[in-house]
Amino acid sequence: MRTQTHSRTAAAPRKSATAPDAIALLKADHKKVSDMFAQYEKLGDRAKVQKLKLARKICGELKVHTQIEEEILYPAARAYLPKQDDLLDEAQVEHNGAKQLIAELDAMQPDDDYFDAKVTVLSEYIKHHVKEEHEEMFPKLRKTDLDLQELGMRLAFRKSELAKQVSP
């Protein structure tokens, strides 16, 4: 009898008819985070505990999302988009700004000066970033031969790995 052993990280994603393509997966992430930012904006000044929990959850989602884009999406996109296209460089710079705010928020409490302001600015960064991806990057990627279904499976697999490591 033959047995096979696989490490969890070595397991490759399997093709699935129900797996979303890369763009659908990323758009779903964008909507989830957008909804959380909207929920945060509705919280009153006294909702310190809820604000902290929601801010941590937003930051956790964004950590995973930025990492899968940087590890998988952007390298794949660079292979298919024209070299002179600055979209990917700009996206990386936007990620760097967002990651800086996330790190600052991770070290803060809702009573700290600028906590709400930093959540608001992070929301604005993300809205701008999402708008560029939806209006520019994603349409360009759809016009290429990039296998968005396979890329979506890779993104989903890596996302599930990272989600286990990041606590909200």
C-alpha positions in Angstrom: 0.0 0.0 0.0 1.4 3.4 -1.1 0.9 6.4 1.1 1.5 10.0 0.2 2.4 12.8 2.5 2.1 16.4 1.7 3.0 19.4 3.7 0.2 21.9 3.9 2.2 24.7 2.3 3.4 22.4 -0.6 -0.1 21.4 -1.5 -1.2 23.0 -4.8 -4.6 24.6 -5.3 -6.9 22.3 -7.2 -9.0 23.4 -10.1 -12.6 24.0 -9.1 -15.6 25.0 -11.3 -16.8 27.2 -8.4 -13.5 29.0 -7.6 -13.8 32.7 -8.6 -11.4 34.1 -11.0 -8.7 36.4 -9.6 -10.5 39.6 -10.3 -13.8 38.4 -8.8 -11.9 37.2 -5.7 -10.1 40.6 -5.3 -13.4 42.5 -5.9 -15.1 40.5 -3.2 -12.2 41.4 -0.8 -12.6 45.1 -1.8 -16.3 45.0 -1.0 -15.8 43.3 2.3 -13.2 45.9 3.5 -15.3 48.8 2.1 -18.3 47.5 4.1 -16.2 47.3 7.2 -15.0 50.9 6.7 -18.6 52.0 6.3 -19.5 50.2 9.5 -16.6 51.9 11.3 -17.8 55.3 10.2 -21.2 54.7 11.8 -19.8 53.9 15.2 -20.1 56.7 17.7 -17.3 58.3 19.8 -18.2 56.1 22.8 -17.9 52.8 20.9 -14.2 52.4 21.7 -14.3 48.6 22.1 -16.2 48.1 18.8 -13.9 50.6 17.0 -10.8 48.7 18.2 -12.2 45.3 17.2 -13.3 46.6 13.8 -10.1 48.4 13.1 -8.1 45.3 14.0 -10.3 43.2 11.7 -9.9 45.8 8.8 -6.1 45.8 9.3 -6.0 42.0 9.3 -8.0 41.7 6.1 -5.8 44.3 4.4 -2.6 42.6 5.5 -3.7 39.4 3.8 -5.1 41.2 0.8 -2.0 43.3 0.2 0.3 40.3 0.6 -1.6 38.1 -1.9 -1.5 41.0 -4.4 2.2 41.5 -3.9 3.2 37.9 -3.9 0.9 36.6 -6.7 -1.1 39.2 -8.6 1.5 41.8 -9.3 4.2 39.5 -10.5 1.7 37.8 -12.8 0.4 41.1 -14.1 3.9 42.4 -14.8 4.4 39.5 -17.2 1.3 40.5 -19.2 1.1 44.3 -18.9 3.4 46.7 -20.9 6.6 47.6 -19.2 5.9 51.3 -19.5 2.6 51.0 -17.6 3.1 52.6 -14.2 0.0 51.0 -12.6 1.8 48.3 -10.8 4.5 50.6 -9.4 1.8 53.0 -8.2 -0.1 50.1 -6.7 3.0 49.0 -4.8 3.6 52.5 -3.5 -0.1 52.7 -2.4 0.4 49.4 -0.5 3.5 50.8 1.2 1.5 53.8 2.5 -1.4 51.6 3.6 1.0 49.2 5.4 2.6 52.1 7.3 -0.9 53.2 8.5 -1.8 49.6 9.4 1.4 49.3 11.5 0.6 52.5 13.3 -3.0 51.5 14.0 -1.8 48.1 15.2 0.2 49.9 17.9 -2.7 52.2 18.9 -5.8 52.3 21.0 -9.0 54.2 20.1 -8.3 56.8 22.8 -5.0 57.7 21.2 -4.7 60.9 19.3 -5.4 60.4 15.6 -6.7 56.9 15.8 -10.0 57.8 14.0 -8.1 60.0 11.6 -5.8 57.2 10.7 -8.6 54.8 10.1 -10.2 57.5 7.9 -7.1 58.1 5.9 -6.5 54.4 5.5 -10.1 54.1 4.1 -9.3 56.9 1.7 -6.1 55.3 0.5 -7.9 52.0 0.0 -10.8 53.6 -1.9 -8.3 55.3 -4.2 -6.4 52.1 -4.7 -9.5 50.0 -5.4 -10.8 52.6 -7.9 -7.6 52.3 -9.9 -7.6 48.6 -9.8 -11.3 48.4 -10.9 -11.1 51.1 -13.5 -7.6 50.5 -14.9 -5.7 47.4 -13.9 -8.5 44.8 -14.0 -9.8 45.8 -17.4 -6.3 45.7 -18.8 -5.7 42.2 -17.2 -9.0 40.9 -18.7 -7.7 41.8 -22.2 -4.6 39.6 -21.7 -4.0 35.9 -22.0 -3.4 35.6 -18.2 -5.3 32.6 -16.8 -7.5 34.5 -14.3 -9.1 31.3 -13.1 -5.8 29.6 -12.2 -4.6 32.9 -10.7 -7.8 33.1 -8.7 -7.1 29.6 -7.3 -3.6 30.5 -6.3 -4.8 33.7 -4.6 -7.5 31.9 -2.7 -5.1 29.2 -1.6 -2.5 31.7 -0.4 -5.2 33.8 1.2 -6.5 30.8 3.3 -2.9 30.1 4.4 -2.3 33.7 5.5 -5.7 34.1 7.1 -4.7 31.4 9.6 -1.6 33.4 10.5 -3.2 36.9 10.9 -5.4 37.3 13.9 -8.0 40.1 13.6 
